[in-house]
């Protein structure tokens, strides 16, 4: 990783280990590329995720966070507010706060997608 005094950096994706975050199951893995713990970011959480066939995240919603999912490869099912839709390469999903959602790999190959979340915390600030 190349970093300067400002906190800006260039990092190769191979430098970041895969993690299975809470409530992610069956090989639902993510690389936390930019988040407070890995980059000191204050407003963004940016990950690449790879879900093996049958992997999924439990249905959930966020209180204040917005999310964007950008599918890079594979296909799966995206459930939004109880309705499921097939998602595949080049699909972009926007999720405002309060919308229940889940994603699963229902395909035959790995489902690869980017997840951008802001703000980094889902806590409601007084």
Buried (B, 14 or more C-beta within 10 A) or exposed (E): EEEEEEEEEEBEEEEBEEEEEEEBEBBBBBBBBBBBEBBEBEEBBBBBBBBBBEBBBEEEBBEEBBBBBBBBBBBBBBBBEEEBEEBEEEBEBEBEEEEEBBBBBBBEEBBBBBBBBBBBEEEEEE
